[in-house]
Amino acid sequence: MRICAIKHIHNAMQDILTAISDPTRRAALALVWDGGEHCVCELMARLDASQSRMSRHMKVLRQAGLVLDRRDAQWVRYRRNPDLAPELVAVIDAVLAAERSVAEKVA
């Protein structure tokens, strides 16, 4: 594997790990990871977050390449990035599964 390809994968992984380090972003990612499209207003309501806070969190997830956005009138809708590399999808799946498992044990 070429050095530049390895560096690209390393940078992508670093961006993703940084993006999912925040609990609100992990919760938002868990909601959009179902494959559907979710309005920012839905994410705000389900995560009890203000519009500006939710938008900032979703911007980080978008910049990491985890989600895609689409403007719909005054709202922005987010969905899982279908072009994410399978290795990176596996990382996100594992993190979200671990988070669910911990939540179930605490409840």
Phi, psi and omega per residue, in radians:
M1 nan 2.399 -3.126
R2 -1.232 2.622 -3.118
I3 -1.009 -0.738 -3.109
C4 -1.150 -0.606 3.097
A5 -1.177 -0.720 3.110
I6 -1.115 -0.753 3.128
K7 -1.099 -0.699 3.118
H8 -1.081 -0.808 3.127
I9 -1.093 -0.744 3.110
H10 -1.061 -0.785 3.138
N11 -1.131 -0.718 3.116
A12 -1.093 -0.756 3.132
M13 -1.112 -0.729 3.128
Q14 -1.088 -0.757 3.113
D15 -1.073 -0.739 -3.125
I16 -1.169 -0.804 -3.135
L17 -1.112 -0.656 3.069
T18 -1.134 -0.757 -3.111
A19 -1.097 -0.687 -3.075
I20 -1.599 0.124 3.129
S21 -1.285 -0.327 -3.118
D22 -1.611 2.308 -3.117
P23 -1.053 -0.636 3.122
T24 -1.176 -0.706 3.118
R25 -1.176 -0.654 3.081
R26 -1.116 -0.710 3.128
A27 -1.140 -0.729 3.104
A28 -1.133 -0.725 3.132
L29 -1.116 -0.687 3.107
A30 -1.051 -0.638 3.132
L31 -1.215 -0.755 -3.097
V32 -1.449 -0.204 -3.093
W33 -1.250 -0.149 -3.132
D34 -1.270 -0.132 3.120
G35 1.689 -0.182 3.120
G36 -1.511 3.116 3.098
E37 -1.880 2.325 -3.049
H38 -2.218 2.242 3.101
C39 -1.231 2.553 3.116
V40 -1.034 -0.530 3.121
C41 -1.138 -0.630 3.075
E42 -1.151 -0.785 3.135
L43 -1.079 -0.714 3.111
M44 -1.020 -0.847 -3.087
A45 -1.148 -0.785 -3.068
R46 -1.261 -0.459 -3.106
L47 -1.885 0.093 3.129
D48 0.887 0.971 -3.110
A49 -2.232 2.631 3.082
S50 -1.262 2.860 -3.132
Q51 -1.086 -0.770 -3.106
S52 -1.165 -0.703 3.127
R53 -1.130 -0.784 -3.122
M54 -1.137 -0.719 3.125
S55 -1.091 -0.709 3.104
R56 -1.098 -0.769 3.129
H57 -1.114 -0.740 -3.119
M58 -1.202 -0.533 3.073
K59 -1.086 -0.717 3.118
V60 -1.110 -0.771 3.121
L61 -1.127 -0.659 3.112
R62 -1.181 -0.779 -3.140
Q63 -1.122 -0.503 3.083
A64 -1.377 -0.118 3.107
G65 1.476 0.197 -3.095
L66 -1.436 -0.562 -3.125
V67 -2.267 2.771 3.022
L68 -2.017 2.670 3.129
D69 -2.147 2.749 3.104
R70 -2.544 2.237 3.110
R71 -1.366 2.349 3.118
D72 -2.347 1.645 -3.033
A73 1.008 -2.107 -3.101
Q74 -1.524 -0.140 -3.087
W75 -1.788 2.781 3.028
V76 -2.045 2.337 3.133
R77 -1.922 2.446 -3.095
Y78 -2.082 2.587 3.063
R79 -2.578 2.807 3.092
R80 -1.059 2.462 3.107
N81 -1.327 1.947 -3.097
P82 -1.246 -0.240 -3.102
D83 -1.680 0.147 3.134
L84 -1.143 2.392 -3.125
A85 -1.006 2.467 -3.120
P86 -0.968 -0.609 3.125
E87 -1.131 -0.648 3.140
L88 -1.323 -0.611 3.042
V89 -1.052 -0.718 3.134
A90 -1.077 -0.676 3.108
V91 -1.108 -0.841 -3.139
I92 -1.105 -0.781 3.105
D93 -0.985 -0.772 -3.121
A94 -1.143 -0.750 3.138
V95 -1.119 -0.790 -3.124
L96 -1.173 -0.639 3.090
A97 -1.152 -0.724 3.110
A98 -1.115 -0.711 3.125
E99 -1.095 -0.760 3.098
R100 -1.091 -0.728 -3.128
S101 -1.101 -0.769 3.107
V102 -1.114 -0.753 3.139
A103 -1.085 -0.690 3.137
E104 -1.164 -0.642 -3.139
K105 -1.231 -0.574 -3.139
V106 -1.317 -0.614 -3.068
A107 -1.246 nan nan
